[in-house]
Amino acid sequence: MKAERRNAGTSEASRRSSRRRSIVPSFRRTLGLLLLAAASIYTIALVMVLLVSQQDQRRPADAIVVLGAAQYNGRPSPVLRARLDHALQLYREGLAPRIVVTGGVGRGDTTSEAIVARHYLISRKVPPHAVVAQPQGRSTMASMTAVATWLGSAHLKRVILVSDPFHMFRLRMEARRTELEAYTSPTESSPISDNPVLELRYLLAEAYKIPVAWVRAAFSPHL
């Protein structure tokens, strides 16, 4: 009897050891597949960010929408100024009768990016009635939602989105989420684009944000 119990115990221990040995390779395979899938998604996102960053879709629209960037004590940062100058060029080409500027109040600031942008454009001879400030958001998602809400209330839908090249693909997905008919036109003189190392850093970081933006665009429209 004792021998039988010893044999039974040895057999059970052997089975447990065998299960542990089989679980480890299975876990490694699953982890490997997950890492491969994540790497593939990231690579596709990065390629799309790069491709769309080179495309300029400028055409007649209801409004030109400028995505916000930092401002310094009431003055646009070089990045924001480049975006505003590009929007001003599109406006002077007669592509839209109004410019919508976005961007909330940054940490430590007392003035929103949108208000600073509006003052800048008006100082460049854009009529005050043609510049609409939407200062509600401090993120791309919040800014695009505020813009879509305002455009909807004015029965407008067709827009040209202006930002840095690396930002263009995510903007298209945010426009899809907010159900805007949107076309992108990247800045041509951004300080980020003028610095290859800095631009690469932004492109790589942007690719990480694309899957989340895609999920929002696919499953959570703002209306």
Secondary structure, 3 states (H helix, E strand, C coil): CHHHHHHHHHHHHHHHHHHHHHHHHHHHHHHHHHHHHHHHHHHHHHHHHHHHHCCCCCCCCCEEEECCCCEECCEECHHHHHHHHHHHHHHHCCCCCCEEEECCCCCCCCCCHHHHHHHHHHHCCCCHHHEEEECCCCCHHHHHHHHHHHHHHCCCCEEEEECCHHHHHHHHHHHHHCCCEEEECCCCCCCCCCCHHHHHHHHHHHHHHHHHHHHHHHHCCCC
